[in-house]
Amino acid sequence: MLESGLDWSQIEQNYAITRRIDAEERALAQADLVVTSTRQEADHQYARYGHFQADQSAVVPPGVDATRFYPSPSN
C-alpha cells in the first residue's frame, strides 16, 4: 500500500492496520497450525509476523477434487 502512494496515516485511517496486525499476532501466538494456500503466502507474508512459526504451517492448495465433488445427477 505504501508503494502505491498511500501514506501510513491514510492506511491506518482506511484499514485500521495496526489493530489488524495486533489481532493477527495474537491469533498466531495461539495457533497450533496455520493453513495457507501457497508456500509463498507462508514464506513471504506470514513470515513477517513475529509469532509465525514455519514448522507449524501447512499448505493446502486451492481447488476441488472433481472425483469426490461433482454435480448431482439430474432426476
DSSP file (Angstrom, degrees, kcal/mol; ACC not computed):
  #  RESIDUE AA STRUCTURE BP1 BP2  ACC     N-H-->O    O-->H-N    N-H-->O    O-->H-N    TCO  KAPPA ALPHA  PHI   PSI    X-CA   Y-CA   Z-CA
    1    1 A M      >       0   0    0      0, 0.0     5,-1.6     0, 0.0     3,-0.4   0.000 360.0 360.0 360.0 -39.2    0.0    0.0    0.0
    2    2 A L  T > 5 +     0   0    0      1,-0.2     3,-1.6     2,-0.2     6,-0.0   0.912 360.0  54.1 -62.0 -39.9    2.9    2.3    0.8
    3    3 A E  T 3 5S+     0   0    0      1,-0.3    -1,-0.2     2,-0.1     4,-0.0   0.744 100.9  60.5 -66.5 -22.5    4.3    1.5   -2.7
    4    4 A S  T 3 5S-     0   0    0     -3,-0.4    -1,-0.3     2,-0.1    -2,-0.2   0.498 127.1 -95.6 -84.8  -2.3    1.0    2.5   -4.3
    5    5 A G  T < 5S+     0   0    0     -3,-1.6     2,-0.2     1,-0.4    -3,-0.2   0.319  81.8 130.1 110.4  -9.5    1.3    6.0   -2.9
    6    6 A L      < -     0   0    0     -5,-1.6    -1,-0.4     4,-0.0     2,-0.2  -0.536  50.4-135.8 -74.3 143.9   -0.7    5.9    0.3
    7    7 A D    >>  -     0   0    0     -2,-0.2     4,-2.2     1,-0.1     3,-0.6  -0.599  27.7-100.8 -95.2 166.7    1.0    7.2    3.4
    8    8 A W  H 3> S+     0   0    0      1,-0.3     4,-2.7     2,-0.2     5,-0.2   0.851 120.8  53.5 -56.3 -40.4    0.8    5.5    6.7
    9    9 A S  H 3> S+     0   0    0      1,-0.2     4,-2.4     2,-0.2    -1,-0.3   0.877 109.1  49.2 -66.1 -36.1   -1.9    7.7    8.2
   10   10 A Q  H <> S+     0   0    0     -3,-0.6     4,-2.6     2,-0.2     5,-0.3   0.917 112.0  48.7 -66.1 -42.9   -4.2    7.0    5.2
   11   11 A I  H  X S+     0   0    0     -4,-2.2     4,-2.6     2,-0.2     6,-0.4   0.928 113.1  47.4 -62.2 -45.2   -3.6    3.3    5.5
   12   12 A E  H  X S+     0   0    0     -4,-2.7     4,-2.0    -5,-0.2    -2,-0.2   0.916 113.8  47.3 -63.4 -44.0   -4.3    3.4    9.2
   13   13 A Q  H  < S+     0   0    0     -4,-2.4    -2,-0.2    -5,-0.2    -1,-0.2   0.913 119.8  37.9 -64.7 -43.6   -7.5    5.5    8.7
   14   14 A N  H  < S+     0   0    0     -4,-2.6    -2,-0.2    -5,-0.2    -1,-0.2   0.831 134.4  18.1 -78.3 -33.6   -8.8    3.3    6.0
   15   15 A Y  H  < S-     0   0    0     -4,-2.6    -3,-0.2    -5,-0.3     5,-0.2   0.450  83.7-131.5-122.8  -2.7   -7.8   -0.1    7.2
   16   16 A A     X  +     0   0    0     -4,-2.0     4,-2.2    -5,-0.4     3,-0.3   0.928  40.9 174.1  46.1  49.0   -7.1    0.2   11.0
   17   17 A I  H  >  +     0   0    0     -6,-0.4     4,-2.8     1,-0.2     5,-0.2   0.819  66.7  55.9 -62.2 -35.5   -3.9   -1.8   10.0
   18   18 A T  H  > S+     0   0    0      2,-0.2     4,-2.3     1,-0.2    -1,-0.2   0.928 109.9  46.0 -63.2 -44.0   -2.3   -1.5   13.5
   19   19 A R  H  > S+     0   0    0     -3,-0.3     4,-2.3     2,-0.2    -2,-0.2   0.899 113.2  50.7 -65.1 -39.7   -5.3   -3.1   15.1
   20   20 A R  H  X S+     0   0    0     -4,-2.2     4,-2.5     2,-0.2    -2,-0.2   0.934 110.7  47.5 -63.3 -46.5   -5.4   -5.8   12.4
   21   21 A I  H  X S+     0   0    0     -4,-2.8     4,-2.5     1,-0.2    -2,-0.2   0.912 111.7  51.0 -63.2 -42.2   -1.7   -6.7   12.8
   22   22 A D  H  X S+     0   0    0     -4,-2.3     4,-2.2    -5,-0.2    -1,-0.2   0.922 111.5  47.8 -59.6 -44.4   -2.1   -6.8   16.6
   23   23 A A  H  X S+     0   0    0     -4,-2.3     4,-2.3     1,-0.2    -2,-0.2   0.896 112.0  49.5 -64.5 -40.3   -5.1   -9.2   16.2
   24   24 A E  H  X S+     0   0    0     -4,-2.5     4,-2.7     2,-0.2    -2,-0.2   0.890 109.4  51.7 -67.2 -39.0   -3.2  -11.4   13.7
   25   25 A E  H  X S+     0   0    0     -4,-2.5     4,-2.1     2,-0.2    -2,-0.2   0.914 110.5  48.9 -62.1 -42.5   -0.2  -11.6   16.0
   26   26 A R  H  X S+     0   0    0     -4,-2.2     4,-1.1     2,-0.2    -2,-0.2   0.915 112.1  48.7 -63.8 -41.8   -2.4  -12.7   18.9
   27   27 A A  H >X S+     0   0    0     -4,-2.3     4,-1.1     1,-0.2     3,-0.5   0.923 111.6  49.0 -63.3 -44.1   -4.1  -15.3   16.7
   28   28 A L  H 3< S+     0   0    0     -4,-2.7     3,-0.3     1,-0.2    -1,-0.2   0.857 105.7  57.8 -64.5 -34.7   -0.7  -16.6   15.5
   29   29 A A  H 3< S+     0   0    0     -4,-2.1    -1,-0.2     1,-0.2    -2,-0.2   0.802 114.4  38.1 -64.8 -28.3    0.5  -16.8   19.1
   30   30 A Q  H << S+     0   0    0     -4,-1.1    -1,-0.2    -3,-0.5    -2,-0.2   0.565  93.0 110.1 -98.0 -11.4   -2.4  -19.1   20.0
   31   31 A A     <  -     0   0    0     -4,-1.1     3,-0.1    -3,-0.3    -3,-0.0  -0.411  46.8-167.0 -74.8 138.0   -2.5  -21.2   16.8
   32   32 A D  S    S+     0   0    0      1,-0.3     2,-0.3    -2,-0.1    -1,-0.1   0.716  83.2  11.7 -85.4 -26.6   -1.4  -24.8   16.7
   33   33 A L        -     0   0    0      2,-0.0     2,-0.5    25,-0.0    -1,-0.3  -0.985  62.4-153.1-153.1 138.9   -1.4  -24.7   12.9
   34   34 A V  E     -a   57   0A   0     22,-2.1    24,-2.4    -2,-0.3     2,-0.5  -0.976  15.9-155.8-114.0 124.0   -1.6  -22.1   10.2
   35   35 A V  E     +a   58   0A   0     -2,-0.5     2,-0.3    22,-0.2    24,-0.2  -0.874  15.0 178.7-102.5 127.3   -3.0  -23.2    6.9
   36   36 A T  E     -a   59   0A   0     22,-2.6    24,-3.0    -2,-0.5     3,-0.1  -0.835  32.8-133.7-120.9 162.0   -2.0  -21.2    3.8
   37   37 A S  S    S+     0   0    0     -2,-0.3     2,-0.3    22,-0.2    22,-0.1   0.660  89.0  23.2 -90.5 -16.1   -3.0  -21.8    0.2
   38   38 A T  S  > S-     0   0    0     23,-0.1     4,-1.2     1,-0.1    -1,-0.1  -0.974  71.7-123.0-143.6 158.2    0.6  -21.4   -1.2
   39   39 A R  H  > S+     0   0    0     -2,-0.3     4,-3.2     1,-0.2     5,-0.2   0.858 113.7  60.6 -65.9 -35.8    4.1  -21.7    0.1
   40   40 A Q  H  >>S+     0   0    0      1,-0.2     4,-3.0     2,-0.2     5,-0.7   0.896  99.4  55.8 -58.5 -41.0    4.7  -18.1   -1.0
   41   41 A E  I  >>S+     0   0    0      1,-0.2     5,-2.4     2,-0.2     4,-1.2   0.907 114.0  39.5 -60.0 -42.5    2.0  -17.0    1.4
   42   42 A A  I  <>S+     0   0    0     -4,-1.2     5,-1.2     3,-0.2    -2,-0.2   0.942 120.5  43.5 -70.5 -48.3    3.8  -18.7    4.3
   43   43 A D  I  <5S+     0   0    0     -4,-3.2    -2,-0.2     1,-0.2    -3,-0.2   0.824 129.0  22.1 -71.0 -33.0    7.3  -17.7    3.3
   44   44 A H  I  <5S+     0   0    0     -4,-3.0    -3,-0.2    -5,-0.2    -1,-0.2   0.712 131.1  30.2-112.1 -24.5    6.7  -14.1    2.3
   45   45 A Q  I ><<S+     0   0    0     -4,-1.2     3,-1.3    -5,-0.7     4,-0.2   0.875 124.8  34.7-100.2 -60.5    3.5  -12.9    4.0
   46   46 A Y  G > <S+     0   0    0     -5,-2.4     3,-2.2     1,-0.3     6,-0.3   0.825 106.0  71.0 -67.0 -29.3    3.2  -14.8    7.3
   47   47 A A  G 3 <S+     0   0    0     -5,-1.2    -1,-0.3    -6,-0.3    -2,-0.1   0.689  86.3  68.5 -61.8 -16.6    7.0  -14.9    7.9
   48   48 A R  G <  S+     0   0    0     -3,-1.3     2,-0.3     3,-0.0    -1,-0.3   0.679  83.9  89.5 -74.0 -17.1    6.8  -11.1    8.6
   49   49 A Y  S X  S-     0   0    0     -3,-2.2     3,-0.9    -4,-0.2   -28,-0.0  -0.617  75.8-138.5 -85.9 140.2    4.9  -11.8   11.8
   50   50 A G  T 3  S+     0   0    0     -2,-0.3    -1,-0.1     1,-0.2    -3,-0.0   0.809 101.6  47.5 -65.0 -31.6    6.8  -12.3   15.0
   51   51 A H  T 3  S+     0   0    0     -5,-0.1     2,-0.3     2,-0.0    -1,-0.2   0.424  83.3 113.5 -94.0   1.6    4.6  -15.2   16.2
   52   52 A F    <   -     0   0    0     -3,-0.9     2,-0.5    -6,-0.3     3,-0.1  -0.582  46.3-167.0 -76.2 132.4    4.6  -17.1   12.9
   53   53 A Q    >   -     0   0    0     -2,-0.3     3,-2.4     3,-0.1   -19,-0.2  -0.960  12.4-155.4-121.4 112.9    6.4  -20.5   13.1
   54   54 A A  G >  S+     0   0    0     -2,-0.5     3,-1.2     1,-0.3    -1,-0.1   0.815  93.8  60.8 -58.1 -33.0    7.0  -22.1    9.8
   55   55 A D  G 3  S+     0   0    0      1,-0.3    -1,-0.3    -3,-0.1    -3,-0.0   0.570 101.5  55.8 -73.6  -5.9    7.1  -25.6   11.3
   56   56 A Q  G <  S+     0   0    0     -3,-2.4   -22,-2.1   -23,-0.0     2,-0.3  -0.181  95.2  89.6-114.2  38.5    3.5  -25.1   12.5
   57   57 A S  E <   -a   34   0A   0     -3,-1.2     2,-0.3   -24,-0.2   -22,-0.2  -0.947  51.6-167.6-132.6 155.0    2.2  -24.3    9.0
   58   58 A A  E     -a   35   0A   0    -24,-2.4   -22,-2.6    -2,-0.3     2,-0.5  -0.994  17.7-133.4-140.6 145.8    0.7  -26.4    6.2
   59   59 A V  E     -a   36   0A   0     -2,-0.3   -22,-0.2   -24,-0.2   -20,-0.1  -0.885  19.4-179.8-101.7 125.9    0.0  -25.6    2.6
   60   60 A V        -     0   0    0    -24,-3.0    -2,-0.0    -2,-0.5   -25,-0.0  -0.922  25.5-139.2-122.3 101.9   -3.4  -26.7    1.2
   61   61 A P        -     0   0    0      0, 0.0   -23,-0.1     0, 0.0   -24,-0.1  -0.236  22.4-106.2 -62.7 147.1   -3.6  -25.6   -2.4
   62   62 A P  S    S+     0   0    0      0, 0.0     2,-0.2     0, 0.0   -25,-0.0  -0.335  71.0  81.7 -68.4 155.8   -6.9  -24.2   -3.7
   63   63 A G        -     0   0    0      2,-0.0     2,-0.4    -2,-0.0     0, 0.0  -0.774  67.1 -92.5 138.4 179.4   -9.0  -26.3   -5.9
   64   64 A V        -     0   0    0     -2,-0.2     2,-1.1     5,-0.0     3,-0.1  -0.988  21.9-129.0-132.3 137.4  -11.6  -29.1   -5.9
   65   65 A D    >>  -     0   0    0     -2,-0.4     4,-2.3     1,-0.2     3,-1.8  -0.771  22.5-164.6 -83.8 101.1  -11.1  -32.8   -6.3
   66   66 A A  T 34 S+     0   0    0     -2,-1.1    -1,-0.2     1,-0.3     0, 0.0   0.632  84.2  64.0 -67.9 -13.4  -13.6  -33.5   -9.1
   67   67 A T  T 34 S+     0   0    0      1,-0.1    -1,-0.3    -3,-0.1     3,-0.1   0.703 114.8  31.2 -80.0 -18.5  -13.6  -37.2   -8.4
   68   68 A R  T <4 S+     0   0    0     -3,-1.8     2,-0.5     1,-0.2    -2,-0.2   0.722 122.4  45.9-105.4 -30.1  -15.1  -36.5   -4.9
   69   69 A F  S  < S+     0   0    0     -4,-2.3    -1,-0.2     2,-0.0    -5,-0.0  -0.960  70.1 136.4-122.4 117.6  -17.2  -33.4   -5.5
   70   70 A Y        -     0   0    0     -2,-0.5    -3,-0.0    -3,-0.1    -5,-0.0  -0.972  56.4 -76.6-154.1 161.3  -19.4  -33.3   -8.6
   71   71 A P        -     0   0    0      0, 0.0     3,-0.1     0, 0.0    -2,-0.0  -0.276  52.8-105.6 -62.7 147.3  -23.0  -32.2   -9.5
   72   72 A S        -     0   0    0      1,-0.1     3,-0.1     3,-0.0     2,-0.0  -0.436  43.4 -97.5 -67.2 146.2  -25.8  -34.5   -8.5
   73   73 A P        -     0   0    0      0, 0.0    -1,-0.1     0, 0.0     2,-0.1  -0.384  45.4-103.3 -63.6 145.2  -27.3  -36.5  -11.4
   74   74 A S              0   0    0      1,-0.1     0, 0.0    -3,-0.1     0, 0.0  -0.415 360.0 360.0 -68.7 144.7  -30.5  -34.9  -12.8
   75   75 A N              0   0    0     -2,-0.1    -1,-0.1    -3,-0.1    -3,-0.0   0.425 360.0 360.0 -90.4 360.0  -33.7  -36.5  -11.8
